Amino acid sequence: MIELTQLLDKNLDAEGSLTLPIEQRVRSRLRVKLDDGRDAGLFLPRGVLLRGGDRLGSEDGLIIAVHAADETVSTVHADDPTLLARAAYHLGNRHVPLQVETGWLRYLHDHVLDDMLRQMQLEVVVEQAPFEPEAGAYQQAAHHHHHQHTHSHKHD
């Protein structure tokens, strides 16, 4: 089995590829099949969010390109930045992993969220497309909290 242990420069030429949905691109330990069928394992530092275009490397020099898989997503386009910001606020308030781009938002399809946004007079398109959410929001949703607690406890 190929062990992919390094995140490399995106400009390196790849000798193979790996297509994964977001659910798997947030995991640091994972058994996978490369697109050509070879078995591989991810052994990456915690907190790594793989993006389409990233390069992974093995100890023996193999370079693999990461591709974001098409997934069922809901995409909302709006010319009104205030309306789009309002939609992002309501989705964020529900801790929904969200891809934010100029003029549009995308999240993993959920008919309840679609209905909420339609009530806000937004058009929701359900489609198959790669999902590249903001790292912080996705990490919260996946329960990857990185913060320090400083407490002083007095015991009598």
Backbone hydrogen bonds in HBPLUS format (Angstrom, degrees):
<---DONOR---> <-ACCEPTOR-->    atom                        ^
c    i                          cat <-CA-CA->   ^        H-A-AA   ^      H-
h    n   atom  resd res      DA  || num        DHA   H-A  angle D-A-AA Bond
n    s   type  num  typ     dist DA aas  dist angle  dist       angle   num
A0002-ILE N   A0039-ASP O   3.19 MM  37  6.40 172.8  2.20 138.5 136.3     1
A0041-GLY N   A0002-ILE O   2.75 MM  39  6.21 143.9  1.88 163.4 175.0     2
A0004-LEU N   A0041-GLY O   2.84 MM  37  6.00 169.2  1.85 174.2 178.0     3
A0043-PHE N   A0004-LEU O   2.93 MM  39  5.98 163.0  1.95 162.7 158.0     4
A0005-THR N   A0057-GLY O   2.90 MM  52  6.11 136.7  2.09 154.1 160.4     5
A0006-GLN N   A0057-GLY O   3.12 MM  51  4.91 151.1  2.21 144.4 144.8     6
A0057-GLY N   A0006-GLN O   2.84 MM  51  4.91 149.4  1.94 135.2 141.1     7
A0008-LEU N   A0055-ARG O   2.77 MM  47  5.11 172.7  1.77 145.0 147.3     8
A0012-LEU N   A0009-ASP O   3.24 MM   3  5.88 171.4  2.25 120.7 122.7     9
A0015-GLU N   A0063-ILE O   2.74 MM  48  5.58 165.6  1.76 150.5 153.0    10
A0065-ALA N   A0016-GLY O   2.89 MM  49  6.26 167.5  1.91 145.4 143.9    11
A0035-ASP N   A0017-SER O   2.88 MM  18  5.63 171.6  1.89 145.7 148.4    12
A0018-LEU N   A0065-ALA O   2.82 MM  47  6.16 142.3  1.96 165.6 172.1    13
A0067-HIS N   A0018-LEU O   2.79 MM  49  5.99 156.2  1.85 153.9 153.0    14
A0020-LEU N   A0067-HIS O   3.02 MM  47  6.43 156.7  2.08 173.0 169.4    15
A0069-ALA N   A0020-LEU O   2.87 MM  49  5.07 170.3  1.88 126.3 126.0    16
A0024-GLN N   A0021-PRO O   3.06 MM   3  5.64 138.5  2.24 113.8 123.6    17
A0025-ARG N   A0021-PRO O   3.06 MM   4  6.31 143.3  2.20 144.7 155.6    18
A0025-ARG N   A0022-ILE O   3.04 MM   3  4.81 119.5  2.42  91.2 107.5    19
A0027-ARG N   A0024-GLN O   3.29 MM   3  5.45 164.4  2.32 106.8 111.5    20
A0050-LEU N   A0025-ARG O   2.92 MM  25  4.97 165.8  1.94 152.2 149.2    21
A0044-LEU N   A0028-SER O   2.89 MM  16  4.80 170.0  1.90 147.6 149.3    22
A0030-LEU N   A0042-LEU O   3.24 MM  12  5.03 150.4  2.33 126.7 131.5    23
A0042-LEU N   A0030-LEU O   2.69 MM  12  5.03 163.7  1.71 152.6 158.5    24
A0032-VAL N   A0040-ALA O   2.79 MM   8  5.27 171.6  1.80 147.4 150.4    25
A0040-ALA N   A0032-VAL O   2.89 MM   8  5.27 157.5  1.94 155.9 151.1    26
A0034-LEU N   A0038-ARG O   2.76 MM   4  5.25 163.3  1.79 161.7 162.2    27
A0037-GLY N   A0034-LEU O   2.80 MM   3  5.21 163.9  1.83 121.5 124.4    28
A0054-ASP N   A0051-ARG O   3.02 MM   3  5.59 165.1  2.04 137.8 139.4    29
A0053-GLY N   A0066-VAL O   2.76 MM  13  5.46 173.9  1.77 156.0 153.9    30
A0066-VAL N   A0054-ASP O   2.84 MM  12  5.25 163.0  1.87 156.6 155.3    31
A0056-LEU N   A0064-ILE O   2.77 MM   8  5.09 164.3  1.79 152.6 157.9    32
A0064-ILE N   A0056-LEU O   2.80 MM   8  5.09 164.9  1.82 152.1 157.1    33
A0058-SER N   A0062-LEU O   3.04 MM   4  5.27 145.0  2.16 142.3 150.6    34
A0061-GLY N   A0058-SER O   3.10 MM   3  5.44 162.1  2.13 115.6 116.5    35
A0071-GLU N   A0129-ALA O   2.90 MM  58  5.41 158.5  1.95 121.6 123.4    36
A0129-ALA N   A0071-GLU O   3.01 MM  58  5.41 153.8  2.08 145.4 147.7    37
A0109-HIS N   A0072-THR O   3.11 MM  37  5.76 171.3  2.12 127.6 129.0    38
A0073-VAL N   A0127-GLU O   2.88 MM  54  5.56 168.3  1.89 166.9 170.2    39
A0127-GLU N   A0073-VAL O   2.92 MM  54  5.56 160.6  1.96 154.9 161.4    40
A0074-SER N   A0107-TYR O   2.83 MM  33  5.52 165.9  1.84 166.8 171.6    41
A0107-TYR N   A0074-SER O   3.05 MM  33  5.52 152.7  2.13 149.9 158.5    42
A0075-THR N   A0125-VAL O   2.83 MM  50  5.18 162.1  1.86 145.2 150.8    43
A0125-VAL N   A0075-THR O   2.90 MM  50  5.18 168.4  1.91 149.9 153.9    44
A0076-VAL N   A0105-LEU O   2.88 MM  29  5.26 163.2  1.91 151.4 156.7    45
A0105-LEU N   A0076-VAL O   2.90 MM  29  5.26 149.5  1.99 144.8 154.8    46
A0078-ALA N   A0103-GLY O   3.00 MM  25  5.56 158.1  2.05 146.8 150.8    47
A0084-LEU N   A0080-ASP O   3.06 MM   4  6.37 159.0  2.10 154.6 161.0    48
A0085-ALA N   A0081-PRO O   2.86 MM   4  5.98 154.1  1.93 141.4 148.7    49
A0086-ARG N   A0082-THR O   2.89 MM   4  6.09 151.8  1.97 144.1 152.0    50
A0087-ALA N   A0083-LEU O   2.97 MM   4  6.25 154.5  2.04 144.4 151.0    51
A0088-ALA N   A0084-LEU O   2.92 MM   4  6.20 161.0  1.95 149.2 154.4    52
A0089-TYR N   A0085-ALA O   2.85 MM   4  6.07 151.5  1.93 145.9 154.1    53
A0090-HIS N   A0086-ARG O   3.05 MM   4  6.34 164.9  2.07 152.2 154.5    54
A0091-LEU N   A0087-ALA O   2.95 MM   4  6.19 159.7  1.99 153.9 159.8    55
A0092-GLY N   A0088-ALA O   2.80 MM   4  5.85 160.9  1.84 147.2 153.4    56
A0093-ASN N   A0089-TYR O   2.84 MM   4  5.98 146.1  1.95 146.7 156.4    57
A0094-ARG N   A0091-LEU O   3.02 MM   3  5.25 146.4  2.14 102.6 113.0    58
A0096-VAL N   A0091-LEU O   3.18 MM   5  5.52 164.8  2.21 142.8 144.3    59
A0095-HIS N   A0092-GLY O   2.88 MM   3  4.80 159.5  1.92 108.7 111.5    60
A0134-GLU N   A0098-LEU O   2.89 MM  36  6.02 164.7  1.91 143.4 140.3    61
A0099-GLN N   A0106-ARG O   2.80 MM   7  4.96 173.0  1.80 154.6 156.9    62
A0106-ARG N   A0099-GLN O   2.93 MM   7  4.96 143.6  2.07 140.8 147.1    63
A0101-GLU N   A0104-TRP O   2.98 MM   3  5.33 166.7  2.00 167.4 164.4    64
A0104-TRP N   A0101-GLU O   3.24 MM   3  5.33 168.4  2.25 115.5 119.0    65
A0114-ASP N   A0110-ASP O   2.92 MM   4  6.21 158.0  1.97 154.2 161.5    66
A0115-ASP N   A0111-HIS O   2.98 MM   4  6.12 158.4  2.02 141.7 146.4    67
A0116-MET N   A0112-VAL O   3.05 MM   4  6.33 153.8  2.12 143.6 150.8    68
A0117-LEU N   A0113-LEU O   3.02 MM   4  6.30 162.5  2.05 154.5 157.6    69
A0118-ARG N   A0114-ASP O   2.93 MM   4  6.19 150.9  2.01 149.0 158.0    70
A0119-GLN N   A0115-ASP O   3.00 MM   4  6.23 147.8  2.10 145.9 153.8    71
A0120-MET N   A0117-LEU O   2.98 MM   3  4.95 137.7  2.17  94.6 107.4    72
A0122-LEU N   A0117-LEU O   3.12 MM   5  5.60 156.8  2.18 144.8 145.6    73
A0121-GLN N   A0118-ARG O   2.91 MM   3  5.00 150.6  2.00 111.2 113.4    74
A0138-TYR N   A0134-GLU O   3.18 MM   4  6.31 164.5  2.21 154.2 159.0    75
A0139-GLN N   A0135-ALA O   2.87 MM   4  5.98 162.7  1.89 155.5 160.9    76
A0140-GLN N   A0136-GLY O   3.01 MM   4  6.26 154.2  2.08 147.9 154.3    77
A0141-ALA N   A0137-ALA O   3.06 MM   4  6.32 163.7  2.08 147.4 151.6    78
A0142-ALA N   A0138-TYR O   2.81 MM   4  6.05 143.8  1.94 148.9 160.0    79
A0144-HIS N   A0139-GLN O   2.69 MM   5  4.90 173.3  1.69 151.6 151.3    80
A0143-HIS N   A0140-GLN O   2.92 MM   3  4.88 158.0  1.97 105.4 111.0    81
